[in-house]
Amino acid sequence: MTPRKATTAVVLFLSITFYLFYPTDASSEFYRYVTEDGDVHYVDNLANVPEEYQPDMKVYREKYDHLPEGERAIMLQKDRERDSHRALEEHKLRGQREKEAQLRRQQTDVIIIDNQVLVPVTIGYGIKEMETLFLLDTGASHLVLFSDLAGILNVKSHEKGVSMVAGGDLIETDLVVLDYLKLGPLDLKKVEATVIQHTTKSAETVHFSGLLGMNILRNSRYTIDFENQKIHWQQPN
């Protein structure tokens, strides 16, 4: 091999080696992220992606690099339009689901026995949470827990009290504060309640664990659908 040919071969070898180990930016990355409003953005610099959207962003490599510049731009635009349409549909679907969830919160299935309206209520205290039935009682000034339920939740009394029950009798009570109470659209924190020892006749069956009093209901507007056994909650003005 002549010196000239040898030099050419070395240059060619080095060029191939450089291409293999130090690839050019012909197939560059770009980034796609979607805002809270459903807007789709594409950027070619990670620094241009807001930090709050980086965990959910998608990273792409240009798949149209083999096409002429004009055709590549057209194909990328079509991809972006398709992604924007998909994101818009997802945004609409998310909004529809939120409306359906809100509608479900605006009505609560209840159990009505002998004109007694039993309402499912979720209450939490410490690490314990429980859903149970309460009797809707507009004559009770406070939420009332029967002592069995209070024992299950292991609620701690912070004050002793006295309450008058039907018939005019006075009974000793414990005053407690629940961490939260959830009912329909209501999500209340630090809810005051009274714990009483509930006694019944031996043959009487009690279907509820307490009384849903006016400290829960006073700021709510609702109607009771006795036929379909539902409470319909009305939006506040």
C-alpha positions as CSV (number, residue, x, y, z in Angstrom):
1,M,0.0,0.0,0.0
2,T,1.4,3.4,-1.0
3,P,1.8,6.1,1.7
4,R,-1.0,8.1,0.1
5,K,-3.5,5.2,0.2
6,A,-2.4,4.3,3.8
7,T,-3.1,7.9,4.9
8,T,-6.5,7.8,3.3
9,A,-7.4,4.5,5.0
10,V,-6.4,5.9,8.4
11,V,-8.5,9.0,8.0
12,L,-11.5,6.9,6.9
13,F,-11.0,4.6,9.9
14,L,-10.8,7.5,12.3
15,S,-13.9,9.0,10.8
16,I,-15.9,5.8,11.2
17,T,-14.7,5.4,14.7
18,F,-15.7,9.0,15.7
19,Y,-19.1,8.5,14.2
20,L,-19.7,5.2,16.1
21,F,-18.5,6.4,19.5
22,Y,-19.5,10.1,19.3
23,P,-22.8,10.1,17.4
24,T,-24.0,13.3,16.0
25,D,-27.2,15.0,17.1
26,A,-29.1,13.9,14.0
27,S,-31.6,12.0,16.1
28,S,-32.1,14.6,18.9
29,E,-34.5,14.2,21.8
30,F,-37.5,16.4,22.4
31,Y,-39.9,16.5,25.3
32,R,-43.7,16.5,25.6
33,Y,-45.6,17.7,28.6
34,V,-49.3,18.5,29.3
35,T,-50.4,21.3,31.6
36,E,-53.2,21.2,34.2
37,D,-55.5,22.8,31.6
38,G,-54.7,20.0,29.1
39,D,-52.4,22.1,26.8
40,V,-49.8,20.0,25.1
41,H,-46.3,21.5,24.8
42,Y,-43.2,20.2,22.9
43,V,-39.7,21.5,23.6
44,D,-36.3,20.4,22.6
45,N,-34.6,21.5,25.8
46,L,-35.3,19.8,29.2
47,A,-34.7,23.1,31.0
48,N,-37.8,24.5,29.3
49,V,-40.0,21.9,30.9
50,P,-41.5,23.3,34.2
51,E,-40.4,21.2,37.1
52,E,-43.9,20.3,38.2
53,Y,-44.5,18.6,34.9
54,Q,-41.2,16.7,34.5
55,P,-42.3,13.6,36.4
56,D,-45.1,13.0,33.8
57,M,-43.4,14.2,30.7
58,K,-42.6,12.0,27.7
59,V,-39.2,11.9,26.0
60,Y,-39.1,11.2,22.2
61,R,-36.4,10.8,19.6
62,E,-37.1,12.3,16.3
63,K,-38.6,9.5,14.1
64,Y,-38.7,11.4,10.9
65,D,-35.0,12.3,10.6
66,H,-34.8,10.3,7.4
67,L,-37.3,12.6,5.7
68,P,-36.5,15.9,4.0
69,E,-37.0,18.9,6.3
70,G,-40.3,19.9,4.8
71,E,-41.9,16.5,5.0
72,R,-40.5,16.0,8.5
73,A,-42.1,19.3,9.7
74,I,-45.4,18.2,8.2
75,M,-45.3,14.8,9.9
76,L,-44.3,16.3,13.3
77,Q,-47.2,18.8,13.0
78,K,-49.6,16.0,12.4
79,D,-48.3,14.1,15.4
80,R,-48.7,17.2,17.6
81,E,-52.2,17.8,16.3
82,R,-53.1,14.2,17.1
83,D,-51.6,14.4,20.5
84,S,-53.4,17.7,21.2
85,H,-56.7,16.2,20.1
86,R,-56.1,13.2,22.4
87,A,-55.2,15.4,25.3
88,L,-58.3,17.5,24.7
89,E,-60.4,14.3,24.8
90,E,-58.7,13.2,27.9
91,H,-59.4,16.6,29.5
92,K,-63.1,16.4,28.6
93,L,-63.3,12.9,29.9
94,R,-61.7,13.9,33.2
95,G,-64.1,16.8,33.5
96,Q,-67.1,14.5,32.9
97,R,-65.8,12.1,35.5
98,E,-65.5,14.9,38.0
99,K,-69.0,16.0,37.3
100,E,-70.3,12.5,37.8
101,A,-68.4,12.2,41.1
102,Q,-69.8,15.6,42.2
103,L,-73.3,14.4,41.3
104,R,-72.8,11.2,43.3
105,R,-71.8,13.4,46.3
106,Q,-74.9,15.4,45.9
107,Q,-77.1,12.4,46.8
108,T,-76.8,9.8,49.5
109,D,-78.5,6.5,49.7
110,V,-80.2,6.0,53.0
111,I,-82.3,3.4,54.8
112,I,-85.8,4.3,56.0
113,I,-87.4,2.1,58.6
114,D,-90.7,3.2,60.1
115,N,-90.0,6.8,59.1
116,Q,-86.6,6.7,60.7
117,V,-83.9,7.9,58.2
118,L,-80.7,6.0,58.7
119,V,-77.7,7.8,57.1
120,P,-74.3,6.2,56.3
121,V,-71.6,8.4,57.8
122,T,-67.8,8.0,57.8
123,I,-66.0,9.2,60.9
124,G,-62.4,9.1,61.8
125,Y,-60.4,9.3,65.0
126,G,-56.7,8.8,65.2
127,I,-55.7,6.0,62.9
128,K,-59.2,4.5,62.9
129,E,-62.0,5.1,60.4
130,M,-65.4,3.6,60.3
131,E,-68.6,4.0,58.2
132,T,-71.8,3.3,60.1
133,L,-75.4,4.4,60.2
134,F,-76.7,7.4,62.2
135,L,-80.3,8.3,62.8
136,L,-81.1,11.7,61.3
137,D,-82.4,13.6,64.3
138,T,-83.2,17.3,63.9
139,G,-84.1,17.4,67.6
140,A,-80.6,16.6,68.6
141,S,-78.3,19.6,69.0
142,H,-75.1,17.7,68.6
143,L,-73.8,14.6,66.9
144,V,-74.3,11.7,69.4
145,L,-72.2,8.5,69.5
146,F,-73.4,5.5,71.3
147,S,-70.8,4.2,73.8
148,D,-70.2,0.9,71.8
149,L,-69.1,2.9,68.7
150,A,-67.0,5.2,70.9
151,G,-65.3,2.2,72.4
152,I,-64.5,0.8,68.9
153,L,-62.9,4.1,67.9
154,N,-61.2,4.5,71.3
155,V,-62.2,8.1,71.5
156,K,-60.9,10.1,74.5
157,S,-63.2,12.2,76.5
158,H,-62.0,15.8,77.2
159,E,-65.0,16.9,79.3
160,K,-67.9,15.4,81.2
161,G,-71.4,16.7,80.7
162,V,-75.1,16.1,81.3
163,S,-77.8,15.7,78.6
164,M,-81.6,15.5,78.7
165,V,-83.1,12.5,76.8
166,A,-86.6,11.9,75.6
167,G,-88.9,11.8,78.6
168,G,-86.9,14.5,80.5
169,D,-84.4,12.2,82.2
170,L,-80.8,13.5,82.7
171,I,-77.9,11.3,81.8
172,E,-74.2,11.7,82.2
173,T,-72.2,12.2,78.9
174,D,-68.7,12.5,77.6
175,L,-67.7,15.2,75.2
176,V,-65.3,14.2,72.4
177,V,-63.8,15.7,69.3
178,L,-63.6,13.5,66.2
179,D,-60.9,14.2,63.7
180,Y,-63.3,14.2,60.7
181,L,-66.7,13.3,59.5
182,K,-67.7,12.7,55.9
183,L,-71.3,12.6,54.6
184,G,-72.3,13.3,51.0
185,P,-70.7,16.6,50.0
186,L,-69.7,17.3,53.6
187,D,-66.1,16.9,54.7
188,L,-65.9,18.3,58.3
189,K,-62.9,18.5,60.5
190,K,-62.7,18.6,64.3
191,V,-66.3,17.6,64.9
192,E,-67.7,17.8,68.4
193,A,-69.8,14.9,69.6
194,T,-71.5,13.6,72.7
195,V,-71.0,10.0,73.9
196,I,-73.9,8.4,75.7
197,Q,-74.7,5.0,77.1
198,H,-77.6,3.9,75.0
199,T,-80.0,1.4,76.5
200,T,-83.0,-0.3,74.8
201,K,-85.7,-2.7,75.6
202,S,-84.5,-6.3,75.4
203,A,-86.6,-7.1,72.3
204,E,-85.8,-3.9,70.5
205,T,-83.2,-4.0,67.7
206,V,-81.1,-0.9,67.1
207,H,-80.0,-0.3,63.5
208,F,-77.8,2.7,64.1
209,S,-74.8,3.8,66.1
210,G,-75.7,7.3,67.0
211,L,-77.7,10.5,66.2
212,L,-76.9,12.9,63.4
213,G,-77.5,16.2,65.1
214,M,-77.9,19.8,64.1
215,N,-74.2,20.7,64.5
216,I,-73.7,18.6,61.3
217,L,-76.9,19.6,59.5
218,R,-77.6,23.2,60.4
219,N,-75.6,24.7,57.5
220,S,-76.8,22.1,55.0
221,R,-79.8,22.3,52.7
222,Y,-81.3,18.9,51.7
223,T,-84.4,17.1,50.8
224,I,-85.4,13.5,51.7
225,D,-86.7,11.3,48.9
226,F,-88.7,8.8,50.9
227,E,-89.8,6.8,47.9
228,N,-86.3,6.2,46.5
229,Q,-84.6,6.4,49.9
230,K,-82.1,9.1,49.1
231,I,-81.0,12.4,50.5
232,H,-80.6,15.1,47.9
233,W,-78.1,17.7,48.9
234,Q,-78.5,21.2,47.5
235,Q,-75.6,23.5,46.6
236,P,-75.2,26.4,49.0
237,N,-76.2,29.8,47.6
